[in-house]
């Protein structure tokens, strides 16, 4: 199997996991595994993979749930989360040297990305709907951002050790 086919397969599998995770948790507002998966994949493979998985996951799940201008806002928000994750990539590569630090920094980072995601979405909504007061709109959504942040921390603690044991990247090395 060609390496490009393996990369495409990995993106498709992780995107499908994100879509299923998002759809399966619709009853819990803003709790979904997409953020953690795009952070992790960005840390492991780079920005392009994170943005691809985030965008594909949002596009497919919104086709099934509801499509609107927020789909683009969500894609851009996940891309910015990936850019932030890229900044921590050097620390991620040294996580085996500092395991305790990694188990503190990365779950907290994942939680903070839940707040950043909500902040970015709020900025887009305020610009697209003139007359909205940003701070009132944003503060009304902080509880949902908190759900997202807590979900990210829990998903990080549960999923990342599992993903690391499964090591989906070994198929890229063949």
Rosetta blueprint (number, residue, H / E / L):
1 X L
2 X L
3 X H
4 X H
5 X H
6 X H
7 X H
8 X H
9 X H
10 X H
11 X H
12 X H
13 X H
14 X H
15 X H
16 X H
17 X H
18 X H
19 X H
20 X H
21 X H
22 X H
23 X H
24 X H
25 X L
26 X L
27 X L
28 X L
29 X L
30 X L
31 X L
32 X L
33 X L
34 X H
35 X H
36 X H
37 X H
38 X H
39 X H
40 X H
41 X H
42 X H
43 X H
44 X H
45 X H
46 X L
47 X H
48 X H
49 X H
50 X H
51 X H
52 X H
53 X H
54 X H
55 X H
56 X H
57 X H
58 X H
59 X H
60 X H
61 X H
62 X H
63 X H
64 X H
65 X L
66 X L
67 X L
68 X L
69 X H
70 X H
71 X H
72 X H
73 X H
74 X H
75 X H
76 X H
77 X H
78 X H
79 X H
80 X H
81 X H
82 X H
83 X H
84 X H
85 X H
86 X H
87 X H
88 X L
89 X H
90 X H
91 X H
92 X H
93 X H
94 X L
95 X L
96 X L
97 X L
98 X L
99 X H
100 X H
101 X H
102 X H
103 X H
104 X H
105 X H
106 X H
107 X H
108 X H
109 X H
110 X H
111 X H
112 X H
113 X H
114 X H
115 X H
116 X H
117 X H
118 X H
119 X H
120 X H
121 X H
122 X H
123 X H
124 X H
125 X H
126 X H
127 X H
128 X H
129 X L
130 X L
131 X L
132 X L
133 X L
134 X H
135 X H
136 X H
137 X H
138 X H
139 X H
140 X H
141 X L
142 X H
143 X H
144 X H
145 X H
146 X H
147 X H
148 X H
149 X H
150 X H
151 X H
152 X H
153 X H
154 X H
155 X H
156 X H
157 X H
158 X H
159 X H
160 X H
161 X H
162 X H
163 X H
164 X H
165 X H
166 X H
167 X L
168 X L
169 X L
170 X H
171 X H
172 X H
173 X H
174 X L
